[in-house]
Amino acid sequence: MPVLTEIAKNYLIKVPFIKRMAKKRHVTGFNQSEEGVQTIYDTYKRFTGFEGKNIIELGPGHTWGPAKKMKEAGAASVSIIDIERYIPDSVQEENPWLNYIIYPGGAMPLPADHFDLVLSYTVYEHLRQPETTIRETYRILKKGGMAIHLIDLGDHMYFKIDPAKQFNCLKYGSKTWDLMSRNRSIYVNRIRLSGWRQLHQQAGFSIAEEIPYIDEYSRELYEKGQLQYLSPLKSEDRFASNILLVVRK
Ligand SMILES: C[S@@+](CC[C@H](N)C(=O)[O-])C[C@H]1O[C@@H](n2cnc3c(N)ncnc32)[C@H](O)[C@@H]1O
């Protein structure tokens, strides 16, 4: 029973020994690969320059390369904030300009109205407290400041082994989904494009750009009568597998 197996994995990951082993092997996003660093940097650079700016990136995982590139491009300061420590102390010792903050994921231990740019890449889909995080990004940004988020709206459990399961996470009721995944790094909050827009607007942001990427294979399957669990979604949400969201305070 796949659901029961996933529920068991979700409980087992809380066992301290298993958690430690899993963390050692855990790969976060691009995992500081050269190509990944460039992709993240180029994504942000599409919308902004970095010179003279106070910048914070949420959820870098192991990938601190974009922070380094932004510093080299003239950023006034670069901070990175995560809920888990993935970057070794030696990196911070060799790069004293890098402000690496670990926090529990709620309120951010940062001053209000300080940053020009808030950035994230494949982080928002993992947020356990999305409203709080969005409110916090609004609080720490200066008036006129910008936030850029690349959000992966796809399934993180099965998609890599089967492209027909791009949106498999949407099959389950919310209680079952939480039981299967809440404690795990493959957890996604399943908020869709229109939901992200609404949450940002409710927090006071205005939307500057919203670029969806459409999964044509899922659309094809849906038109053939499959993936019926997508039918309750708004049409703009149904096949959007990633979004690039740029918002302003
Ligand atoms: C898929 S990894 C992405 C890593 C990196 N951005 C990349 O693309 O290679 C997601 C990261 O988001 C972090 N994360 C999850 N919730 C967070 C939160 N509330 N605040 C900051 N980081 C968070 C995770 O710890 C993890 O490092």
The ligand as an SDF file (V2000), in Angstrom:
LIG
                    3D

 27 29  0  0  0  0  0  0  0  0999 V2000
   14.5640   22.2710   -2.5070 C   0  0  0  0  0  0  0  0  0  0  0  0
   15.6570   23.0810   -1.3760 S   0  0  0  0  0  0  0  0  0  0  0  0
   16.1880   24.4030   -2.4410 C   0  0  0  0  0  0  0  0  0  0  0  0
   17.6280   24.7810   -2.2150 C   0  0  0  0  0  0  0  0  0  0  0  0
   18.1760   25.8470   -3.1620 C   0  0  0  0  0  0  0  0  0  0  0  0
   17.3680   27.0520   -3.1430 N   0  0  0  0  0  0  0  0  0  0  0  0
   18.2940   25.3050   -4.5560 C   0  0  0  0  0  0  0  0  0  0  0  0
   17.4400   25.6200   -5.3850 O   0  0  0  0  0  0  0  0  0  0  0  0
   19.2330   24.5720   -4.8210 O   0  0  0  0  0  0  0  0  0  0  0  0
   14.5250   23.8850   -0.2610 C   0  0  0  0  0  0  0  0  0  0  0  0
   15.2010   24.6490    0.8460 C   0  0  0  0  0  0  0  0  0  0  0  0
   14.2170   25.4590    1.5190 O   0  0  0  0  0  0  0  0  0  0  0  0
   14.4960   25.4280    2.8930 C   0  0  0  0  0  0  0  0  0  0  0  0
   13.2940   25.8890    3.6140 N   0  0  0  0  0  0  0  0  0  0  0  0
   12.1390   25.2240    3.8620 C   0  0  0  0  0  0  0  0  0  0  0  0
   11.3000   26.0010    4.5880 N   0  0  0  0  0  0  0  0  0  0  0  0
   11.9410   27.1850    4.7940 C   0  0  0  0  0  0  0  0  0  0  0  0
   11.5970   28.3950    5.4730 C   0  0  0  0  0  0  0  0  0  0  0  0
   10.4380   28.5520    6.1160 N   0  0  0  0  0  0  0  0  0  0  0  0
   12.4910   29.4060    5.4680 N   0  0  0  0  0  0  0  0  0  0  0  0
   13.6930   29.2770    4.8490 C   0  0  0  0  0  0  0  0  0  0  0  0
   14.0700   28.1490    4.2030 N   0  0  0  0  0  0  0  0  0  0  0  0
   13.2080   27.1180    4.1660 C   0  0  0  0  0  0  0  0  0  0  0  0
   14.9070   23.9800    3.1220 C   0  0  0  0  0  0  0  0  0  0  0  0
   15.5570   23.7900    4.3630 O   0  0  0  0  0  0  0  0  0  0  0  0
   15.8280   23.7580    1.9180 C   0  0  0  0  0  0  0  0  0  0  0  0
   17.1250   24.2280    2.1890 O   0  0  0  0  0  0  0  0  0  0  0  0
  1  2  1  0
  2  3  1  0
  2 10  1  0
  3  4  1  0
  4  5  1  0
  5  6  1  0
  5  7  1  0
  7  8  2  0
  7  9  1  0
 10 11  1  0
 11 12  1  0
 11 26  1  0
 12 13  1  0
 13 14  1  0
 13 24  1  0
 14 15  1  0
 14 23  1  0
 15 16  2  0
 16 17  1  0
 17 18  1  0
 17 23  2  0
 18 19  1  0
 18 20  2  0
 20 21  1  0
 21 22  2  0
 22 23  1  0
 24 25  1  0
 24 26  1  0
 26 27  1  0
M  CHG  2   2   1   9  -1
M  END
$$$$
